[in-house]
């Protein structure tokens, strides 16, 4: 029988025999009751303190603690009459494994909790063990650890970018405290914490990759390799042997590579290609400077990269939408995802590092076939005007209309009537007409955002062959816009591929409102592992990883990487 139940029955008998006064006296002598009274008083002080501490540990879930204890009438959650309950051990064990999620166990008081529990179980200091304030300390620290760890699993350790937070941070945490309190009551702490972390395959695979790279680090990591010149098939020597040993750490098909062979054979060439694909490099099979640089990134940097990207996963909804267009800016890729599986994937071009593509979430509401391009004023002034001044035929060849600004509003003007050498660049703006030369390509996908960016096609097809694709002013240029339009419009009856192709060939602008808007997530992931195969790593092109790692509590500077041309 539960110890607390037995105690309650005993007190009830005393109350029947000796009356209410003895009942109060008996109950007030129990360690659990004294601990409860202390918790009530301590929580009042904690609410008033700017930075409350217990045993030198800062309480991180201050605002949630009272909400946890009030429904319990401030009764202790983790012990009964000087005996820790099973859920205390379950929580401590879960905290020991917090590193598996890329989080720090010490943020959850792990060391102090282990010390307290060890002292109590040893019973070396009987006065301390029977001191109710000692048990109140333990209770508060355990509860704070549960609520803090649970919150970080559910929402992330750090604040997401505001455009993501506004849309993706749903109400899933509204009853976090209620669920936590129930989990403690039914000894379900471990299951409660497991269900808070993202369940998507991308998160699970990335967590598995983190464990793998930590094992590599625990054995000393991989040594740097020194390559005097490019290595390719048929080469031989000590550098080839070093290359084999280095690839064996990460290459899934290189189990027998830790050998003394020093010949660059077909198997080694395939392993180099696998590594290059996993790092966003041209899969040439030749170990050039860019490949050597990627090989020499320390394993500790890869671990930090994985931790940062696990955090980015925690910002996303626990229940993903039925279908979603997902853009990974750092990976220069777009995927259409349904039920956690990718239906199609294609390359994208994103913003330059000084005109970055924003990280946001929204919904595609309209598709525009043969869109016109209203050139943003700044682009018109800084880029179009200089071209027109050098080449008077530029506007006509590229199908631009010119509009003047003034008191009477915008009005179209004849570009031949303008003295471009003397013209004020703030007095005109440009609109490019639909057609093969239009900068937006044949299709534009419209979604609400505060940055005036969209997903669209482009006439500059050659740029998709480059490994680093930062060429836009922030918009996302997609490799196969018509194929994407066919998918997006499939919920609108009558919009077949043939219909879309016919309208595009007519060079007439047409806007279609989607019957059912499609979520679009523009993310920034420098490491991911969505499908079977090696984890994918990319350079931190916008320099966002290091600030995020520091916000997570890391103090070691991430290696600076430069985009590879």
C-alpha positions in Angstrom: 0.0 0.0 0.0 1.2 3.5 -0.8 3.0 5.0 2.3 1.1 8.2 2.0 -2.2 6.3 2.0 -1.2 4.2 5.1 -0.2 7.4 6.9 -3.6 9.0 6.1 -5.4 5.9 7.4 -3.4 6.0 10.6 -4.2 9.7 11.1 -7.9 9.1 10.4 -8.0 6.5 13.2 -6.3 8.9 15.6 -8.8 11.5 14.7 -11.7 9.2 15.4 -10.3 8.2 18.8 -8.7 11.3 20.1 -10.5 14.1 18.2 -9.5 16.9 15.8 -6.9 18.5 18.0 -4.8 15.3 18.0 -5.3 14.9 14.3 -3.7 18.3 13.6 -0.9 17.5 16.1 -0.2 14.1 14.5 -0.3 15.5 10.9 2.0 18.4 11.8 4.7 16.1 13.0 5.1 14.3 9.6 8.1 15.2 7.6 6.0 15.4 4.4 3.6 17.9 6.0 6.4 20.1 7.3 8.0 20.0 3.8 4.6 21.1 2.3 4.4 24.1 4.7 7.9 25.1 3.7 7.1 24.7 0.0 4.2 27.1 0.3 6.3 29.7 2.0 9.3 29.2 -0.2 7.2 29.6 -3.4 5.9 32.9 -2.2 9.5 34.1 -1.8 10.5 32.7 -5.2 7.7 34.6 -7.0 9.0 37.9 -5.6 12.7 37.2 -6.2 14.2 38.5 -9.5 16.6 35.5 -9.8 15.6 32.8 -7.2 18.1 30.1 -6.3 18.0 26.8 -4.4 21.3 25.2 -3.2 23.1 27.7 -5.4 21.2 26.6 -8.5 19.1 29.2 -10.4 15.5 28.2 -10.9 14.7 28.5 -14.6 11.0 27.8 -14.5 10.1 30.3 -11.8 6.8 31.3 -13.3 5.6 27.7 -13.7 6.5 26.4 -10.2 3.5 27.9 -8.4 1.2 26.6 -11.1 2.6 23.1 -10.6 2.2 23.1 -6.8 -1.1 24.9 -6.3 -3.3 22.0 -7.5 -1.4 19.7 -5.2 -2.0 22.1 -2.2 1.7 22.4 -2.1 2.2 18.7 -1.3 5.7 17.4 -2.1 5.9 15.6 -5.5 9.1 13.6 -5.2 9.2 12.0 -1.7 7.2 10.5 1.1 8.4 10.7 4.7 12.1 10.8 3.9 12.0 8.3 1.0 12.6 9.5 -2.6 9.9 8.2 -5.0 10.6 6.2 -8.1 9.8 9.2 -10.4 12.8 11.1 -8.9 15.2 8.4 -10.3 13.3 8.4 -13.6 13.8 12.1 -14.0 17.5 12.0 -13.0 18.1 9.2 -15.5 16.4 11.3 -18.2 18.5 14.3 -17.3 21.6 12.3 -17.7 20.5 11.6 -21.3 19.7 15.3 -22.2 22.9 15.4 -24.2 21.3 13.0 -26.6 19.0 15.9 -27.6 21.8 18.4 -27.9 21.0 20.0 -24.5 23.1 20.5 -21.4 22.2 18.3 -18.3 23.8 20.9 -16.0 21.1 23.4 -17.0 18.7 21.0 -15.2 20.7 20.9 -11.9 21.9 17.3 -12.6 25.0 17.5 -10.5 23.3 19.0 -7.4 20.4 16.6 -7.7 22.7 13.6 -7.8 24.6 14.8 -4.8 21.4 15.4 -2.8 20.0 12.0 -3.6 23.3 10.3 -2.9 23.6 12.0 0.5 20.0 11.1 1.4 20.3 7.5 0.4 23.6 7.1 2.3 21.9 8.5 5.4 25.3 9.7 6.6 23.9 12.9 8.0 20.8 11.9 9.8 20.0 15.4 10.9 20.1 16.6 7.3 18.1 13.7 6.0 15.3 14.5 8.5 15.4 18.2 7.9 12.3 19.2 6.0 14.0 22.2 4.4 16.4 19.7 2.8 13.5 17.8 1.2 11.9 21.1 0.1 15.2 21.9 -1.7 15.1 18.6 -3.4 11.5 18.9 -4.4 11.9 22.4 -5.9 15.0 21.4 -7.8 13.4 18.3 -9.3 10.3 20.1 -10.3 12.2 23.0 -11.8 14.4 20.5 -13.7 11.3 18.7 -15.1 9.6 21.9 -16.2 12.7 23.4 -17.7 13.8 20.3 -19.6 10.2 19.7 -20.7 10.0 23.3 -22.0 13.3 23.0 -23.9 12.3 19.8 -25.5 8.9 21.3 -26.5 9.9 24.8 -27.6 13.7 24.8 -27.8 16.3 26.3 -25.5 16.5 29.6 -27.5 14.0 32.0 -29.0 13.3 31.3 -32.7 13.3 34.1 -35.3 10.2 36.2 -34.9 8.7 35.3 -38.3 8.9 31.7 -37.3 7.7 32.2 -33.8 4.5 34.1 -34.9 3.3 31.2 -37.1 4.9 28.0 -35.8 4.9 28.4 -32.0 1.4 27.0 -31.5 -0.4 26.4 -28.2 1.1 23.0 -27.6 2.7 24.2 -24.3 -0.5 25.6 -22.8 -0.9 22.6 -20.5 2.7 21.7 -20.1 2.5 22.2 -16.3 -0.7 20.2 -16.0 0.8 17.3 -18.0 4.0 17.4 -15.9 2.1 17.3 -12.6 0.1 14.3 -13.8 3.2 12.5 -15.1 4.7 12.8 -11.6 1.6 11.5 -9.9 1.4 8.4 -12.1 5.2 7.8 -12.3 5.2 8.5 -16.0 8.0 11.1 -16.1 10.1 9.2 -18.7 7.2 8.7 -21.1 6.1 12.3 -20.6 9.5 13.7 -21.6 9.8 11.3 -24.6 6.6 12.6 -26.1 7.7 16.3 -25.9 10.6 16.0 -28.3 9.9 16.2 -32.1 8.9 12.8 -33.5 9.6 13.5 -37.1 12.2 11.3 -38.9 14.4 14.3 -39.6 14.8 15.0 -35.9 15.3 11.3 -34.9 17.9 10.8 -37.6 19.8 14.0 -36.6 19.8 12.9 -33.0 21.2 9.5 -34.1 23.9 11.3 -36.0 24.8 13.3 -32.9 25.3 10.1 -30.9 27.5 8.7 -33.7 29.7 11.8 -33.9 30.1 11.9 -30.2 31.4 8.3 -30.2 33.9 9.4 -32.9 34.9 12.3 -30.6 35.2 10.0 -27.6 37.8 7.9 -29.4 39.9 10.9 -30.3 38.2 12.1 -33.5 39.8 12.1 -36.9 43.3 13.5 -37.6 43.7 16.3 -40.1 45.0 15.2 -43.5 47.6 17.1 -45.5 47.2 17.0 -49.3 49.9 18.8 -51.3 47.9 18.6 -54.6 44.7 17.1 -55.9 44.2 13.4 -55.4 42.4 11.3 -58.0 42.0 7.8 -59.2 45.2 5.9 -59.9 47.2 8.0 -57.4 49.1 6.2 -54.7 51.1 6.9 -51.6 50.9 8.0 -48.0 48.4 10.7 -48.7 46.0 8.2 -50.2 46.4 6.0 -47.1 45.6 8.9 -44.9 42.5 9.7 -47.0 41.3 6.1 -46.6 41.6 6.3 -42.9 39.8 9.7 -42.7 36.9 8.6 -44.8 36.4 5.4 -42.7 35.1 7.6 -39.9 32.0 8.8 -41.8 31.6 6.8 -45.0 28.9 4.1 -44.5 30.3 1.9 -47.2 33.9 2.2 -46.1 34.1 -0.5 -43.4 37.3 -2.0 -44.7 39.1 1.3 -45.3 41.2 1.3 -42.2 44.0 -0.6 -44.1 47.5 -0.1 -45.3 46.4 0.1 -49.0 47.7 3.3 -50.5 46.1 3.1 -54.0 43.3 5.4 -55.1 41.0 2.7 -56.6 37.4 2.8 -57.8 36.0 2.0 -54.3 37.9 5.0 -52.9 36.7 7.2 -55.7 33.1 6.2 -54.9 33.7 7.0 -51.2 35.0 10.4 -52.1 31.9 11.1 -54.2 29.7 10.0 -51.3 31.5 12.4 -49.0 31.3 15.2 -51.5 27.5 14.8 -52.0 27.0 14.8 -48.2 28.8 18.1 -48.0 27.2 19.9 -50.9 30.3 19.6 -53.2 30.4 18.6 -56.8 30.7 14.8 -56.8 33.8 14.6 -59.0 35.6 11.9 -57.0 38.7 14.2 -57.1 40.0 15.4 -53.7 40.4 19.1 -54.5 40.9 22.1 -52.1 37.3 22.4 -51.2 37.0 18.6 -50.4 40.2 18.7 -48.3 38.8 21.7 -46.4 35.6 19.8 -45.6 37.5 16.7 -44.6 39.5 18.7 -42.1 36.6 20.2 -40.2 37.1 18.8 -36.7 34.5 16.4 -35.3 33.8 18.8 -32.4 32.6 21.4 -35.0 30.3 18.8 -36.5 28.9 18.0 -33.1 28.2 21.6 -32.4 26.6 21.9 -35.8 24.3 19.0 -35.1 23.3 20.5 -31.7 22.4 23.8 -33.3 20.2 22.2 -35.9 18.5 19.9 -33.4 17.5 23.2 -31.7 16.1 24.5 -35.0 14.0 21.4 -35.3 12.4 22.0 -31.9 10.9 25.3 -33.1 8.7 23.4 -35.6 5.2 22.1 -35.0 5.0 18.7 -33.3 2.2 17.7 -35.8 3.5 18.8 -39.2 0.9 19.9 -41.8 -0.5 17.2 -44.2 1.6 18.8 -47.0 4.1 21.6 -46.9 6.7 23.3 -49.2 10.0 23.4 -47.2 12.9 25.6 -48.4 16.3 25.0 -46.8 18.2 28.2 -47.4 21.6 26.8 -46.3 21.0 23.7 -48.4 19.9 25.6 -51.5 17.0 23.2 -51.8 13.2 23.0 -51.9 11.2 19.9 -51.0 7.5 19.1 -51.1 6.7 17.1 -48.1 3.6 15.0 -47.4 3.2 13.0 -44.2 6.9 13.4 -43.3 8.0 12.1 -46.7 9.4 14.1 -49.6 7.4 13.9 -52.8 9.7 16.1 -54.9 12.9 18.0 -54.5 14.7 20.7 -56.5 17.5 23.2 -56.3 16.9 26.9 -55.4 18.8 30.1 -55.6 18.7 32.2 -52.4 19.7 35.7 -51.3 23.2 37.0 -51.1 24.8 37.1 -47.7 24.2 40.9 -47.6 20.6 40.5 -48.9 19.7 37.2 -47.1 16.6 35.2 -47.7 14.5 35.6 -44.5 13.6 32.6 -42.3 9.9 32.5 -41.9 6.7 30.5 -42.1 3.6 31.3 -44.1 1.1 29.9 -46.6 1.1 29.9 -50.4 -2.2 31.5 -51.3 -1.8 32.4 -55.0 0.0 31.2 -58.1 0.8 33.7 -60.8 1.4 32.4 -64.3 3.5 34.8 -66.5 4.0 37.3 -63.7 5.0 40.9 -64.3 7.9 42.1 -62.2 7.5 45.4 -60.4 11.1 46.2 -59.8 11.7 47.3 -56.2 12.8 50.9 -56.1 16.2 50.2 -54.6 17.0 47.6 -57.3 15.8 50.0 -60.0 17.9 52.8 -58.7 21.1 50.8 -58.0 21.0 48.3 -60.9 18.5 49.1 -63.7 19.4 52.8 -64.0 23.2 52.3 -64.5 22.4 49.6 -67.2 20.1 52.0 -69.0 22.6 54.9 -68.9 25.2 52.6 -70.5 22.8 50.9 -73.0 19.8 52.8 -74.3 18.3 49.7 -75.8 18.3 47.7 -72.6 14.7 48.5 -71.6 13.2 47.6 -75.0 15.2 44.3 -75.3 14.2 43.1 -71.8 10.5 44.3 -72.1 10.5 46.9 -69.4 7.9 49.6 -69.0 8.8 52.9 -67.3 6.5 54.8 -64.9 7.1 58.2 -63.5 6.1 59.2 -60.0 4.5 62.5 -59.1 1.6 64.3 -57.6 -0.8 62.7 -60.1 0.4 59.3 -59.2 2.2 56.8 -61.4 1.9 57.1 -65.2 3.6 55.2 -68.0 6.2 57.3 -70.0 8.1 56.6 -73.2 11.6 55.7 -72.2 12.9 57.2 -75.5 11.7 60.6 -74.3 13.8 60.5 -71.1 17.3 62.0 -70.9 18.7 59.1 -68.8 22.1 60.8 -68.2 20.4 63.6 -66.4 17.3 61.8 -65.1 16.6 61.6 -61.3 16.6 57.9 -60.4 14.0 58.5 -57.7 11.5 59.8 -60.2 11.0 56.6 -62.1 10.2 52.9 -61.5 10.2 49.9 -63.8 8.0 47.0 -64.6 9.2 44.0 -66.6 6.5 42.4 -68.8 5.8 38.7 -68.9 7.9 36.5 -71.2 11.0 34.4 -71.5 13.2 37.2 -70.2 11.2 38.1 -67.2 13.3 37.9 -64.0 10.5 36.0 -62.2 10.3 33.2 -64.8 7.1 31.6 -65.9 5.5 31.2 -62.4 5.5 33.1 -59.1 4.2 31.6 -55.8 2.7 34.3 -53.5 2.7 34.0 -49.7 2.1 36.7 -47.1 5.3 38.0 -45.4 6.8 41.3 -44.2 9.9 41.0 -46.5 8.3 41.2 -49.9 9.8 37.9 -51.0 8.3 35.1 -53.1 9.2 31.8 -54.7 9.5 32.1 -58.4 11.2 30.9 -61.6 14.1 32.5 -63.4 15.5 32.7 -66.9 19.1 32.3 -65.5 19.1 28.5 -65.6 22.9 28.2 -65.7 23.1 29.3 -62.1 21.5 26.1 -60.8 24.7 24.2 -61.8 26.8 26.1 -59.3 27.2 24.5 -55.8 26.9 27.8 -54.0 23.7 29.6 -55.1 23.5 33.0 -53.5 22.5 35.3 -56.3 19.1 36.8 -55.4 17.9 39.9 -53.5 16.2 37.7 -51.0 13.5 35.9 -53.1 13.8 32.2 -53.8 14.4 31.2 -57.4 13.2 27.6 -58.0 14.7 25.1 -60.5 11.4 23.6 -61.8 8.7 26.2 -61.2 6.2 24.6 -63.6 6.4 21.2 -61.9 5.9 22.9 -58.6 2.9 24.8 -59.9 1.3 21.6 -61.1 1.6 20.2 -57.6 0.3 23.3 -55.9 -2.6 23.7 -58.2 -3.8 20.1 -58.0 -6.4 21.1 -55.4 -8.0 23.5 -58.0 -10.1 21.5 -60.5 -9.2 21.8 -64.1 -5.6 22.9 -63.6 -3.7 20.2 -65.4 -0.1 20.4 -66.6 -1.4 20.8 -70.2 -3.5 23.8 -69.1 -0.6 25.4 -67.3 1.7 24.9 -70.2 -0.8 26.4 -72.6 -1.3 29.6 -70.6 2.4 30.0 -70.0 3.0 29.8 -73.8 0.5 32.6 -74.3 2.6 35.0 -72.3 -0.5 36.4 -70.6 -0.5 37.1 -66.9 -3.0 35.0 -64.9 -3.4 34.9 -61.1 -5.0 31.8 -59.5 -6.2 31.7 -55.9 -5.6 28.4 -54.2 -8.7 26.7 -52.8 -6.6 25.4 -50.0 -3.5 27.4 -49.1 -0.3 25.3 -48.7 2.0 25.9 -45.7 5.5 27.1 -46.7 8.4 26.9 -44.3 11.6 28.7 -45.2 14.2 27.3 -42.8 18.0 27.4 -42.3 19.5 24.0 -41.6 23.2 23.5 -41.9 22.9 19.8 -41.0 20.1 17.4 -41.6 19.4 13.6 -42.0 16.0 13.2 -43.5 16.4 10.0 -45.5 18.6 6.9 -45.3 22.2 7.7 -46.0 24.9 9.9 -44.4 24.1 13.1 -42.5 24.2 16.2 -44.7 26.4 19.1 -43.7 26.5 22.6 -45.4 28.5 25.7 -44.8 27.0 28.4 -42.5 26.6 30.9 -45.4 24.8 33.5 -43.3 27.0 33.0 -40.2 24.0 32.1 -38.0 25.3 28.9 -36.3 27.8 30.5 -34.0 25.4 33.0 -32.4 22.8 30.2 -32.0 25.4 27.9 -30.4 26.4 30.6 -27.9 22.7 31.2 -27.1 22.5 27.4 -26.4 25.2 27.9 -23.8 28.2 26.9 -25.8 31.4 28.8 -25.3 33.7 27.3 -27.9 33.8 29.3 -31.1 32.6 27.5 -34.2 35.0 27.2 -37.1 34.5 29.9 -39.6 33.7 28.6 -43.0 33.6 30.4 -46.3 31.3 29.8 -49.2 32.9 27.7 -51.9 32.6 29.1 -55.4 
